[in-house]
Amino acid sequence: MDYLVECQIWGVTMRNEFNALKFSLTCKIWRNMNGFTQRDVSTTCNIATSTYAFIETGDRPPTMAEFSHLCNLMGFEAAEFFKSPEKTKNG
């Protein structure tokens, strides 16, 4: 499932699709390959274990803070989970 993420930088609106399925699968594969439990990951990222479980199963997308913590933990660039952005000039 993809989610549309929108932010504004210097009067330009950036719209980008976040690939939640790719992210959730990557989280699960990375966690299993490194021998961590969901509790290990959630504790390290300072989020509830149930929240991480929902993210990992794709039941809900991560917040930007959760996403940032998880990418840092796993060593991935955030851009790997986004499609090419669309730019629109604000009028």
C-alpha distances in whole Angstrom, upper triangle without the diagonal:
4,7,10,13,16,20,23,26,29,29,26,22,19,16,13,10,8,6,6,6,9,10,10,12,14,15,16,18,19,21,22,24,25,27,25,24,21,24,26,22,22,26,26,23,25,22,22,22,20,18,17,16,14,12,13,11,8,10,10,9,13,15,17,20,18,16,19,21,18,19,22,23,21,23,20,19,17,17,15,12,12,13,16,17,18,22,24,27,28,31
4,7,9,13,16,20,22,25,25,22,18,16,12,10,6,5,5,6,7,9,10,11,13,15,16,18,19,20,22,24,25,26,28,26,26,23,26,27,23,23,26,26,23,25,22,23,23,21,19,18,18,15,13,14,14,10,12,11,9,12,14,15,18,17,14,17,20,18,18,21,22,21,22,19,18,15,14,13,10,9,10,13,13,15,18,20,23,24,27
4,6,10,13,17,19,23,22,19,16,13,10,8,5,5,7,7,10,12,12,13,16,17,17,19,21,22,23,25,27,28,29,27,26,23,26,27,23,22,26,25,22,23,21,22,22,21,18,18,18,15,13,15,15,11,12,10,8,11,12,12,16,15,13,16,19,18,17,21,22,21,22,19,18,14,14,14,11,10,11,13,13,14,16,18,21,22,25
4,7,10,13,16,20,19,16,12,10,7,6,5,6,9,10,13,15,14,16,19,19,20,22,24,25,26,28,30,30,32,30,29,26,28,29,26,25,28,27,24,25,23,24,25,24,20,21,22,19,16,19,19,15,16,13,11,13,13,13,17,17,15,17,20,19,19,22,24,23,23,20,18,15,14,15,12,10,10,12,10,11,13,14,17,18,21
4,7,10,13,17,16,14,10,8,6,5,6,7,10,11,15,15,14,17,19,19,20,23,24,24,25,28,29,30,31,29,29,26,28,28,24,23,26,25,22,23,21,23,24,23,20,20,22,19,16,19,20,16,17,14,11,12,11,10,14,15,13,14,18,18,17,20,22,21,22,19,16,13,12,14,12,9,11,12,10,11,12,14,16,16,20
4,7,10,13,13,10,7,6,5,6,9,10,14,15,19,19,18,20,23,23,23,26,28,27,29,32,32,33,35,32,32,29,31,31,27,26,29,28,24,25,24,26,27,26,23,23,25,22,20,22,23,20,21,17,14,15,13,12,15,17,15,16,20,20,19,21,24,24,24,21,18,15,14,17,14,12,13,13,9,10,10,11,13,13,16
4,7,10,10,8,6,5,7,9,12,13,16,18,21,21,20,22,25,24,24,28,29,28,30,33,34,33,36,33,33,30,31,31,28,27,29,27,24,25,24,26,28,28,24,24,27,24,22,24,26,22,23,20,17,16,14,12,15,17,15,16,19,20,19,21,24,24,24,21,18,15,14,18,16,13,15,14,11,11,10,11,12,12,15
4,7,6,6,4,6,9,11,15,16,20,21,25,25,23,26,29,28,28,31,33,32,33,36,37,36,39,36,36,34,35,34,31,30,32,30,27,28,27,30,32,31,27,28,30,28,25,28,30,26,27,23,20,20,17,15,17,20,19,18,22,23,22,23,27,27,26,24,20,17,17,20,19,16,17,16,12,12,10,10,10,9,13
4,6,5,6,7,11,13,17,18,22,23,27,26,24,27,30,29,29,32,34,32,34,37,37,37,39,37,37,35,36,35,32,31,32,31,27,28,28,31,33,33,29,29,32,30,27,30,32,28,29,26,23,22,19,16,18,21,20,19,22,24,22,23,27,27,26,23,20,17,17,20,20,17,18,16,13,13,10,11,10,10,14
4,6,8,10,14,16,20,22,25,27,30,30,28,31,34,32,33,36,37,36,37,41,41,40,43,41,41,38,39,39,35,34,36,34,31,32,32,35,37,37,33,33,36,34,31,33,35,32,33,30,26,25,23,20,22,25,23,22,26,27,26,26,30,31,29,27,23,21,20,24,23,21,21,19,15,15,12,11,10,9,12
4,7,10,13,16,20,22,25,27,30,30,29,32,34,33,34,37,38,37,39,42,42,42,44,42,42,40,41,40,37,36,38,36,32,33,33,36,38,37,34,34,36,34,31,34,36,32,33,30,26,26,23,21,23,26,25,24,28,29,27,29,32,32,31,28,25,22,21,25,24,21,21,19,15,14,10,9,7,6,8
4,6,10,13,16,19,22,24,27,27,26,29,32,31,31,35,36,35,37,40,40,40,42,40,41,38,39,39,35,34,36,35,31,33,32,35,36,36,32,32,35,32,29,32,33,30,31,28,24,24,22,20,22,25,23,23,26,27,25,27,30,30,29,26,23,20,18,22,21,18,18,15,11,10,7,6,5,6,9
4,6,10,13,16,19,21,24,24,24,26,29,28,29,32,33,33,34,37,38,38,40,38,38,35,37,37,33,32,34,33,29,31,30,32,34,33,29,29,32,29,26,29,30,26,27,24,21,21,19,17,20,23,21,21,24,25,24,26,29,29,28,25,21,18,17,20,19,16,15,14,10,8,6,5,6,7,10
4,6,10,12,16,18,21,21,20,23,25,25,25,29,30,29,31,34,34,34,37,35,35,32,34,34,30,30,32,31,27,29,28,30,32,31,27,27,29,27,24,26,27,24,25,22,19,19,17,15,19,20,18,18,22,23,21,23,26,25,24,21,18,15,13,16,15,12,12,10,6,6,5,7,9,10,14
4,7,10,13,15,18,18,18,21,23,23,24,27,28,28,30,32,33,33,36,34,34,31,33,33,29,29,31,30,27,28,27,29,30,29,25,25,27,24,22,24,25,21,22,19,16,17,16,15,18,20,17,18,22,22,20,23,26,25,24,21,18,15,13,15,14,10,10,9,6,5,7,8,11,12,16
4,6,10,12,15,15,15,18,20,19,20,23,24,24,26,29,29,30,32,31,31,28,30,30,27,26,29,28,24,26,25,27,28,27,23,23,24,22,19,21,22,18,20,17,14,15,15,13,17,18,15,16,20,19,17,20,23,22,21,18,15,12,10,12,10,7,6,7,5,6,9,11,15,16,19
4,6,9,12,12,12,15,17,17,18,21,22,22,24,26,27,28,30,29,29,26,28,29,25,25,28,27,24,26,24,25,26,25,21,21,22,19,16,18,18,15,17,15,12,14,14,14,17,17,14,16,19,18,17,20,22,21,21,17,15,12,11,11,8,6,6,8,7,9,12,15,18,19,23
4,6,9,9,9,11,13,13,14,17,18,19,20,23,24,25,27,25,25,22,25,25,21,21,24,23,20,22,20,22,22,21,18,17,18,16,13,14,15,12,14,12,9,10,11,11,14,14,11,13,16,15,13,17,19,17,18,14,13,10,9,9,6,5,7,10,10,12,15,18,21,22,25
4,6,6,6,9,10,11,13,15,16,17,18,20,21,23,25,23,23,21,24,24,20,21,24,23,20,23,21,22,22,21,18,17,17,15,12,13,13,10,13,12,9,11,13,13,16,15,12,15,17,15,14,17,19,17,17,14,13,11,10,9,5,6,7,11,12,15,18,21,24,25,29
4,5,5,6,9,10,10,12,14,15,16,18,20,21,22,21,20,18,20,21,18,18,21,21,18,20,18,19,18,17,14,13,13,11,8,9,10,6,9,8,6,8,11,12,15,13,10,14,15,13,13,17,17,16,17,14,15,12,12,11,8,9,11,15,16,18,21,23,27,27,31
4,5,5,6,8,10,11,12,14,15,17,18,20,21,20,20,17,21,21,18,19,22,22,20,22,20,20,19,18,16,14,13,12,9,9,8,6,9,10,9,11,15,16,18,16,13,16,18,15,15,18,18,16,18,15,16,14,14,12,9,11,13,17,18,20,24,26,30,31,34
4,6,5,6,9,10,11,12,14,15,16,18,20,19,19,18,21,21,18,19,22,21,19,22,20,21,20,19,17,15,15,14,11,10,11,9,13,13,11,13,16,16,18,16,13,15,17,13,13,16,16,14,15,12,13,12,12,9,7,9,11,15,17,20,23,26,29,31,34
4,6,5,6,9,10,10,12,14,15,16,18,17,17,15,18,18,14,15,19,18,16,18,17,18,17,17,14,12,13,12,9,8,10,8,12,11,9,9,13,13,14,12,9,12,13,10,9,13,13,11,13,10,11,10,11,9,6,9,12,16,17,20,23,26,29,30,34
4,5,5,6,9,10,11,12,14,16,17,15,15,12,16,16,13,14,17,17,15,18,15,16,14,14,12,10,9,9,6,4,6,6,9,9,8,9,13,14,15,12,11,14,14,11,11,15,14,12,15,13,15,13,15,13,10,13,16,19,21,23,26,29,32,33,36
4,5,5,6,8,10,11,12,14,15,15,15,13,17,17,14,16,19,19,18,20,18,19,17,16,15,12,12,12,10,7,8,8,12,13,12,13,17,18,19,16,14,16,16,13,13,16,15,13,15,13,15,15,16,13,11,14,17,20,22,25,28,31,34,35,39
4,5,5,6,8,10,10,12,14,14,14,13,17,16,13,15,18,17,16,19,18,19,17,18,16,13,13,14,11,8,11,11,14,15,13,13,16,17,17,14,12,14,14,10,10,13,12,9,11,10,12,12,14,11,10,13,16,19,21,25,27,30,33,35,38
4,6,5,6,9,10,11,12,11,11,10,13,12,9,11,14,14,13,16,14,15,13,14,13,9,10,11,8,6,9,10,13,13,12,11,15,15,15,12,10,13,12,8,9,12,10,8,11,10,13,13,15,13,11,15,18,21,23,26,29,32,34,35,39
4,6,5,6,9,10,11,10,10,9,12,12,10,12,15,15,15,17,16,16,13,14,14,10,9,11,10,6,8,10,13,14,14,14,17,18,18,15,14,16,15,11,13,15,13,11,14,14,17,16,18,16,15,18,21,24,26,29,32,35,38,39,42
4,5,5,6,9,10,10,11,12,15,14,12,15,18,17,17,20,19,19,17,18,17,14,13,15,13,10,11,13,17,18,17,17,20,21,21,18,16,18,17,13,13,16,13,11,13,13,16,17,18,15,15,18,21,24,26,30,33,36,39,40,43
4,6,5,6,9,9,11,11,14,12,10,13,16,14,15,18,17,19,16,18,17,13,14,16,14,11,13,15,18,18,17,16,19,19,19,16,14,15,14,11,11,12,10,7,10,10,14,15,17,14,14,18,21,24,26,30,32,35,38,39,43
4,6,5,6,5,7,8,11,9,8,11,13,12,13,16,15,16,13,15,15,11,12,14,13,10,13,15,17,18,17,16,19,20,19,15,15,16,14,11,12,13,10,8,12,13,17,17,20,17,17,21,24,27,28,32,34,37,40,41,45
4,5,5,6,8,9,12,11,11,14,16,15,16,19,18,19,15,17,18,14,13,16,15,12,14,16,19,20,20,19,22,23,22,19,18,20,18,14,16,17,14,12,15,16,19,20,23,20,19,23,26,29,31,34,37,40,43,44,48
4,6,8,11,13,15,13,13,16,18,17,18,21,21,21,19,20,21,17,17,19,18,14,17,19,22,23,22,21,24,24,24,20,19,20,18,15,16,17,14,11,14,15,18,20,22,19,19,23,26,29,31,34,37,40,43,44,48
4,6,9,11,13,11,11,14,15,14,16,19,19,20,17,20,20,16,17,20,18,15,18,20,23,23,22,21,23,24,22,19,19,19,17,14,15,15,11,10,12,14,18,20,22,20,20,24,27,30,32,35,38,41,43,44,48
4,7,10,12,9,10,14,15,14,16,19,19,19,16,19,19,16,16,19,18,15,18,20,23,23,23,22,25,25,24,20,20,21,18,16,17,17,14,13,16,18,21,23,25,23,23,27,30,33,34,38,40,43,46,47,51
4,7,8,6,7,10,11,11,13,15,15,15,12,15,16,13,13,16,16,13,16,18,20,21,21,19,22,22,21,17,18,19,16,13,15,15,12,11,15,17,20,21,24,22,22,25,29,32,33,36,39,41,44,45,48
4,5,5,7,9,10,11,13,14,14,13,10,12,14,11,10,14,14,12,14,17,18,19,19,18,21,22,20,17,18,19,16,14,17,17,14,14,17,19,22,22,25,24,22,26,29,32,34,37,39,42,44,45,48
4,5,5,6,8,10,11,12,10,10,6,9,10,7,7,10,11,9,11,14,15,15,16,15,17,19,18,14,15,17,14,12,15,16,13,13,17,18,21,20,24,22,20,24,27,30,31,34,36,39,41,42,45
4,5,5,6,8,10,10,9,8,5,9,10,8,9,12,13,12,14,17,17,17,18,16,18,20,18,14,16,18,15,13,17,17,14,15,19,20,23,22,26,25,23,26,30,33,33,36,38,41,43,43,46
4,6,5,6,9,10,10,11,9,12,13,10,12,15,14,13,16,19,20,19,19,17,19,20,18,14,16,17,13,12,15,15,11,13,16,18,21,21,25,23,23,26,29,32,33,36,38,41,43,43,47
4,5,5,6,8,9,10,8,11,11,8,10,13,12,11,14,16,17,17,16,14,16,16,14,11,12,13,10,8,11,12,8,10,13,15,18,17,21,20,19,22,26,29,29,32,34,37,39,39,43
4,5,5,6,5,6,5,9,8,6,9,11,10,11,14,15,16,15,15,12,14,15,13,9,12,13,10,9,13,13,11,12,16,17,19,18,22,21,20,23,26,29,29,32,34,36,38,38,42
4,5,5,6,7,7,11,11,10,12,15,14,14,18,19,20,18,18,15,16,17,14,12,14,15,11,11,15,14,11,14,17,19,21,21,24,24,23,26,29,32,32,35,37,39,41,40,44
4,6,8,10,10,14,13,11,14,16,15,15,19,20,21,19,18,15,16,16,13,11,13,12,9,9,12,11,8,11,14,16,18,18,22,22,21,24,28,30,30,34,35,37,39,39,43
4,6,9,10,13,11,9,13,14,13,13,17,17,18,17,15,12,12,12,9,7,10,9,6,7,10,9,8,11,13,15,16,16,19,19,19,21,25,27,27,30,31,34,36,35,39
4,7,9,12,10,10,13,15,14,15,18,19,19,17,16,13,13,14,10,9,12,12,9,10,13,13,11,15,17,18,20,19,22,23,21,24,27,30,29,32,33,35,37,36,40
4,6,8,7,7,10,11,11,13,15,16,16,14,13,10,11,13,10,7,11,12,10,10,14,14,13,15,18,19,20,18,22,22,20,23,26,29,28,31,32,34,36,35,39
4,5,5,6,9,10,11,12,14,15,15,13,14,12,13,15,13,11,14,15,13,13,17,17,16,18,21,21,23,21,25,25,22,25,28,31,31,33,35,36,38,38,41
4,5,5,6,9,10,10,12,14,14,13,14,13,15,17,15,12,15,17,14,13,17,18,15,17,20,21,23,22,25,24,22,25,28,31,31,34,36,38,40,40,43
4,5,5,6,9,10,11,12,11,11,13,12,14,17,16,13,15,18,16,15,18,20,18,19,22,22,24,22,25,25,22,24,28,31,31,33,35,37,39,39,42
4,5,5,6,9,10,11,10,8,10,8,10,13,13,10,12,15,13,12,16,17,16,17,20,20,21,19,22,22,19,21,24,28,27,30,32,33,36,35,38
4,5,5,6,9,10,10,9,10,8,11,13,12,9,10,13,11,10,13,15,13,14,17,17,19,17,20,19,17,20,23,26,26,29,31,33,36,36,39
4,5,5,6,8,8,9,11,11,14,16,16,12,13,16,15,13,16,18,16,16,19,19,21,20,22,21,18,21,24,28,28,31,33,35,38,38,41
4,6,5,6,5,6,8,9,12,15,15,12,13,16,16,14,16,19,18,18,21,20,21,19,21,20,17,20,22,26,26,28,31,32,35,35,38
4,6,5,6,5,6,6,10,12,13,9,9,13,13,10,13,16,15,14,17,16,18,15,18,17,14,16,19,22,23,25,28,30,32,33,36
4,5,8,8,9,9,13,15,15,12,11,15,14,11,13,16,14,13,16,15,17,16,18,16,14,17,20,23,24,27,30,32,35,35,39
4,6,8,10,11,15,17,18,15,14,18,17,14,16,19,18,17,20,19,20,19,20,19,16,18,21,24,25,28,31,33,36,36,39
4,5,7,9,13,15,17,14,13,17,17,14,16,19,18,17,20,18,19,17,18,17,13,15,18,21,22,24,27,29,32,33,36
4,7,10,13,16,17,14,14,18,18,16,18,21,21,20,23,21,22,20,21,20,16,18,20,24,24,26,28,30,33,33,36
4,7,9,12,14,12,12,15,16,14,16,19,19,19,21,20,20,17,19,19,15,16,19,22,22,23,26,27,30,30,33
4,7,9,11,9,9,12,14,12,13,17,17,17,19,17,17,14,15,15,12,13,16,19,18,20,23,24,27,27,30
4,6,8,5,5,9,10,9,11,14,14,15,17,15,15,12,15,15,12,13,17,19,19,21,23,25,27,27,31
4,5,5,6,8,10,10,12,14,15,16,18,16,16,13,15,16,14,14,18,20,19,21,22,24,26,25,29
4,6,5,6,9,10,10,12,14,15,16,14,13,10,13,15,12,13,16,18,17,19,20,22,24,23,27
4,5,5,6,9,10,11,12,14,15,15,14,12,15,16,15,16,19,21,20,23,23,25,27,26,30
4,5,5,6,9,10,11,12,14,13,14,12,15,16,14,16,19,21,21,24,25,27,29,29,32
4,6,5,6,9,10,11,12,10,10,8,11,12,10,12,16,18,18,21,22,25,27,27,31
4,6,5,6,9,10,10,10,9,7,11,12,12,13,17,19,18,21,23,25,27,27,31
4,6,5,6,9,10,10,11,10,14,15,14,16,20,22,22,25,26,29,31,31,34
4,5,5,6,8,8,10,10,13,13,12,15,19,21,22,25,27,29,31,32,36
4,5,5,6,5,6,6,10,10,10,13,16,18,19,23,24,27,29,30,34
4,6,5,7,8,9,12,13,13,16,19,21,22,25,26,29,31,32,36
4,6,8,11,12,15,15,15,18,22,24,25,28,30,33,35,35,39
4,6,9,11,14,12,13,16,20,22,23,27,29,32,34,35,39
4,7,9,12,11,13,16,19,21,22,26,27,31,33,34,38
4,6,9,7,9,12,15,17,19,22,24,28,30,31,35
4,5,6,8,10,13,14,15,19,21,24,26,28,32
4,5,6,7,11,12,13,17,18,21,24,25,29
4,5,5,8,9,10,14,16,19,22,23,27
4,6,8,10,12,16,18,22,25,27,30
4,7,10,12,15,18,21,24,25,29
4,7,8,11,14,17,20,22,26
4,6,9,13,16,19,21,25
4,7,10,13,16,19,22
4,6,10,13,15,19
4,7,10,13,16
4,7,9,13
4,6,9
4,6
4
